[in-house]
C-alpha cells in the first residue's frame, strides 16, 4: 500500500512539474508577436530600432515579470504600459515562451570602448562603488533565469544606455529588486555607461 502511495505521489509531482514547464505556448503567441509586437520588437524579437529592446532569447521569467510590471504600473512606459494592460495572463505566458525561443542577432559595436567596458562589467569601480555586472548578469551577460536577472548579451547599446539612465534618474525606472540597479547606476559616469553598453552588445 505504501509503495502504491509513493508511486501515485511521484506521478502527481511529475505531472505538476510538467504543467509548470508547459505554461507558455509559443505557437499561440506567434500571430500577436508578428502582427502587433513586431512593430517595435521585430517579428522574431530582434528590433531594428536601437531604442526598442531585443526580446529574442530573453529568459521567459524575466519577460513575464516585465509585462506584469507594465500591466500593474510598477514599470511605466507610454506604449508598453498601454499594450500590457490588454494582455491576459495566458497571453503573457505565451509571449514569453515565443520570444525566449527566438535567437538574438548581434549588431555592430565600437571596438574603441570595449576594453573600458569590460573593465567595468567584470570588475566594477571600487572608488565610486560601482558593482561588477558579472555578479548578476554572469561573465557572458547571459543573465540568471531563476533570479529573473535578464540576459543582456547582444542587446542594443542605446537601449542599455536608456535603462541605466532611467535607473539613475530620480523617479525613473523603479522595478529593480531592492533597488539594486538604481544603487549601481547612480554611481556610474556617462563614460562608464557608454562603455558598458558597448561591451554588453559585444560579449557572448
C-alpha positions as CSV (number, residue, x, y, z in Angstrom):
1,X,0.0,0.0,0.0
2,X,2.9,2.3,0.9
3,X,4.6,1.6,-2.4
4,X,1.4,2.4,-4.4
5,X,1.0,5.7,-2.5
6,X,4.6,6.7,-3.2
7,X,4.2,5.9,-6.9
8,X,0.9,7.9,-7.0
9,X,2.6,10.8,-5.2
10,X,5.6,10.7,-7.6
11,X,3.2,10.8,-10.6
12,X,1.4,13.7,-9.2
13,X,4.6,15.7,-8.6
14,X,5.8,14.9,-12.1
15,X,2.5,16.0,-13.6
16,X,2.6,19.2,-11.6
17,X,6.2,19.9,-12.8
18,X,5.2,19.3,-16.4
19,X,2.3,21.6,-16.2
20,X,4.5,24.3,-14.8
21,X,7.0,23.9,-17.6
22,X,4.3,23.9,-20.2
23,X,2.5,27.1,-19.2
24,X,3.5,29.1,-22.2
25,X,2.6,28.2,-25.8
26,X,4.9,29.8,-28.3
27,X,2.7,28.9,-31.3
28,X,-0.3,30.6,-29.7
29,X,1.7,33.9,-29.4
30,X,3.1,33.9,-32.9
31,X,0.3,35.9,-34.5
32,X,0.3,38.6,-31.9
33,X,4.1,38.7,-31.9
34,X,4.4,39.0,-35.6
35,X,1.5,41.4,-36.2
36,X,1.3,43.6,-33.1
37,X,4.6,43.4,-31.2
38,X,6.7,43.3,-34.3
39,X,6.2,47.0,-35.0
40,X,8.7,47.7,-32.2
41,X,10.4,44.5,-31.4
42,X,10.6,42.8,-34.8
43,X,8.8,39.6,-35.9
44,X,11.4,37.4,-34.3
45,X,12.2,39.6,-31.3
46,X,15.1,41.4,-33.0
47,X,14.1,45.0,-33.1
48,X,15.6,47.1,-35.8
49,X,15.2,50.3,-33.8
50,X,18.0,50.7,-31.3
51,X,15.7,52.3,-28.7
52,X,13.5,49.2,-28.6
53,X,14.9,46.1,-26.8
54,X,15.6,42.9,-28.5
55,X,13.5,40.2,-26.8
56,X,14.9,37.2,-28.7
57,X,16.4,34.7,-26.4
58,X,15.4,36.5,-23.3
59,X,14.6,34.4,-20.2
60,X,10.8,33.8,-20.1
61,X,10.5,34.6,-16.4
62,X,12.1,38.0,-16.9
63,X,9.8,38.7,-19.9
64,X,6.8,37.8,-17.8
65,X,7.9,39.9,-14.9
66,X,8.3,43.0,-17.1
67,X,5.0,42.5,-18.8
68,X,3.2,42.1,-15.5
69,X,5.1,45.2,-14.1
70,X,4.0,47.2,-17.1
71,X,0.4,46.0,-16.6
72,X,0.3,46.7,-12.9
73,X,2.0,50.1,-13.1
74,X,5.3,49.0,-11.4
75,X,7.2,50.0,-14.6
76,X,6.0,52.8,-16.8
77,X,6.3,53.4,-20.5
78,X,3.5,55.2,-22.5
79,X,3.5,52.5,-25.2
80,X,4.3,49.3,-23.3
81,X,2.0,50.1,-20.3
82,X,-0.9,50.6,-22.7
83,X,-0.1,47.4,-24.6
84,X,0.4,45.3,-21.4
85,X,-2.9,46.3,-19.9
86,X,-4.7,44.5,-22.7
87,X,-2.9,41.2,-22.2
88,X,-4.3,38.3,-20.3
89,X,-2.1,36.2,-18.0
90,X,-2.1,33.4,-20.6
91,X,-1.1,35.8,-23.4
92,X,1.9,36.9,-21.3
93,X,2.9,33.3,-20.7
94,X,2.6,32.6,-24.4
95,X,4.6,35.7,-25.5
96,X,7.4,34.9,-23.0
97,X,7.6,31.4,-24.5
98,X,7.7,32.7,-28.0
99,X,10.4,35.3,-27.5
100,X,12.6,33.1,-25.4
101,X,12.6,30.5,-28.2
102,X,14.0,33.0,-30.7
103,X,17.7,33.7,-31.5
104,X,19.2,37.1,-30.9
105,X,21.0,38.8,-33.7
106,X,24.1,40.9,-33.0
107,X,24.9,44.3,-34.3
108,X,28.0,46.4,-34.8
109,X,30.0,47.7,-31.8
110,X,32.5,50.5,-31.2
111,X,35.7,48.5,-30.6
112,X,37.4,51.5,-29.0
113,X,35.2,51.3,-26.0
114,X,35.3,47.5,-25.4
115,X,38.3,47.4,-23.1
116,X,36.9,50.1,-20.8
117,X,33.5,48.5,-20.9
118,X,35.0,45.1,-20.0
119,X,36.8,46.6,-17.0
120,X,33.6,48.0,-15.5
121,X,31.5,45.0,-16.5
122,X,33.9,42.5,-14.9
123,X,35.5,44.4,-12.1
124,X,33.3,47.4,-11.4
125,X,34.8,50.6,-9.9
126,X,35.7,50.3,-6.2
127,X,36.4,54.0,-5.9
128,X,32.9,55.1,-7.0
129,X,31.1,52.0,-5.6
130,X,30.0,50.7,-9.0
131,X,29.5,46.9,-8.6
132,X,30.7,44.5,-11.3
133,X,27.9,43.4,-13.6
134,X,29.0,39.8,-13.6
135,X,27.6,39.2,-10.2
136,X,24.0,39.2,-11.5
137,X,24.3,39.0,-15.3
138,X,27.2,36.5,-15.5
139,X,30.5,36.6,-17.3
140,X,29.0,36.4,-20.7
141,X,25.9,38.5,-19.9
142,X,23.6,35.5,-20.1
143,X,21.7,36.6,-17.0
144,X,20.3,34.4,-14.3
145,X,16.9,32.9,-15.2
146,X,15.8,31.7,-11.7
147,X,16.6,35.1,-10.2
148,X,14.9,36.9,-13.1
149,X,18.0,38.8,-13.9
150,X,17.9,39.5,-17.7
151,X,20.2,38.3,-20.4
152,X,22.0,41.3,-21.8
153,X,24.4,39.9,-24.3
154,X,23.8,41.3,-27.8
155,X,21.3,44.0,-26.7
156,X,21.1,47.3,-28.4
157,X,23.6,49.8,-26.9
158,X,21.0,52.6,-27.0
159,X,18.5,50.6,-25.1
160,X,21.1,49.6,-22.4
161,X,22.1,53.2,-22.0
162,X,18.5,54.3,-21.7
163,X,17.8,51.8,-19.0
164,X,20.8,52.8,-17.0
165,X,19.8,56.4,-17.3
166,X,16.3,55.6,-16.2
167,X,17.6,53.7,-13.2
168,X,19.9,56.6,-12.4
169,X,17.4,59.5,-12.6
170,X,15.0,60.4,-9.8
171,X,11.6,59.0,-10.4
172,X,12.8,56.9,-13.3
173,X,12.7,53.1,-13.5
174,X,12.0,51.6,-10.1
175,X,11.1,47.9,-10.7
176,X,14.5,46.5,-9.8
177,X,14.7,44.1,-6.8
178,X,15.7,46.0,-3.7
179,X,16.7,49.0,-5.7
180,X,20.0,47.3,-6.7
181,X,20.2,48.7,-10.2
182,X,19.3,52.1,-9.0
183,X,22.2,52.0,-6.5
184,X,24.6,50.9,-9.2
185,X,23.5,53.3,-11.9
186,X,23.5,56.2,-9.5
187,X,27.3,56.0,-9.3
188,X,28.1,55.4,-13.0
189,X,29.6,58.2,-15.1
190,X,28.4,58.9,-18.6
191,X,31.6,57.4,-20.0
192,X,31.1,54.2,-17.9
193,X,27.5,53.8,-19.1
194,X,28.5,54.2,-22.7
195,X,31.5,51.8,-22.4
196,X,29.5,49.1,-20.6
197,X,26.7,49.3,-23.2
198,X,29.2,48.7,-26.0
199,X,30.7,45.7,-24.1
200,X,27.3,44.2,-23.4
201,X,26.4,44.4,-27.1
202,X,29.6,42.5,-28.0
203,X,30.1,39.9,-25.2
204,X,28.8,36.4,-25.6
